[in-house]
């Protein structure tokens, strides 16, 4: 069993590595309303301006060097400015 303290360290490391969110492969968000770690959970909150996108179909978390940390196929309609809360959970097997 992996110790909780180790999972927390990995969550903190993951949080430090996340520098931006890329939407639909090109639109980048670098300002987070919330970017924090609680136990083994990374919490991100950011705004998607409706003036820039009408929907989101691909969501990527990226590092400063533009390396993809996480990627998800999604469908988020953006009819108005949209606040997204995203969680990354670190789990042991």
C-alpha positions in Angstrom: 0.0 0.0 0.0 1.3 3.5 -0.9 1.4 5.8 2.1 -0.9 8.9 2.0 2.1 11.2 2.7 3.7 10.0 -0.5 0.5 10.5 -2.5 0.3 14.0 -1.1 3.9 14.7 -2.3 3.0 13.5 -5.8 -0.1 15.7 -5.8 2.1 18.7 -4.8 4.6 17.9 -7.5 1.8 17.6 -10.1 0.4 21.0 -9.0 3.8 22.6 -9.4 4.2 21.2 -12.9 0.9 22.5 -14.2 1.5 25.9 -15.8 -1.4 26.2 -18.2 -4.6 24.7 -19.7 -4.8 24.3 -23.4 -8.3 24.1 -24.9 -9.0 22.6 -28.3 -5.3 22.3 -29.0 -4.6 26.0 -29.3 -6.3 28.3 -26.8 -4.2 28.7 -23.6 -5.2 29.7 -20.1 -2.4 30.6 -17.7 -4.4 32.4 -15.0 -6.1 30.2 -12.4 -8.7 31.4 -9.9 -7.8 28.5 -7.7 -4.7 26.2 -8.0 -4.2 24.3 -4.8 -3.6 20.9 -3.3 -5.7 19.3 -0.6 -4.4 15.9 0.6 -4.0 13.9 -2.7 -6.2 16.1 -4.8 -5.1 19.0 -7.1 -7.9 21.5 -7.6 -7.9 24.0 -10.5 -10.5 26.6 -11.3 -10.3 28.9 -14.3 -12.4 31.0 -16.6 -13.2 30.3 -20.2 -14.3 33.5 -21.9 -17.3 33.1 -24.2 -16.0 35.7 -26.6 -13.0 33.4 -27.4 -14.6 30.0 -27.6 -18.1 28.6 -28.3 -17.2 25.1 -27.0 -14.4 23.0 -25.7 -13.7 19.5 -27.1 -10.2 18.9 -25.8 -8.7 19.9 -22.5 -5.0 19.6 -21.8 -2.9 20.4 -18.7 0.6 21.5 -19.7 3.9 22.3 -18.1 6.0 25.4 -18.6 7.9 23.6 -21.4 4.5 22.8 -23.1 4.7 19.1 -22.3 1.2 17.5 -21.9 0.6 16.3 -18.3 -3.0 15.3 -18.8 -5.4 15.2 -21.7 -9.2 14.7 -21.9 -11.8 14.6 -24.6 -14.8 16.7 -23.4 -17.7 18.6 -24.6 -18.3 21.9 -22.8 -20.6 24.4 -24.4 -19.5 28.0 -23.7 -22.7 30.1 -24.2 -21.5 32.6 -21.5 -18.3 33.1 -19.6 -17.8 29.7 -18.0 -15.9 28.8 -14.8 -14.4 25.3 -14.9 -13.4 23.4 -11.8 -11.1 20.6 -12.5 -9.6 18.0 -10.2 -6.6 15.7 -10.5 -6.7 12.9 -8.0 -3.5 11.0 -7.2 -4.3 7.4 -6.2 -2.3 4.3 -5.3 -3.2 1.0 -6.9 
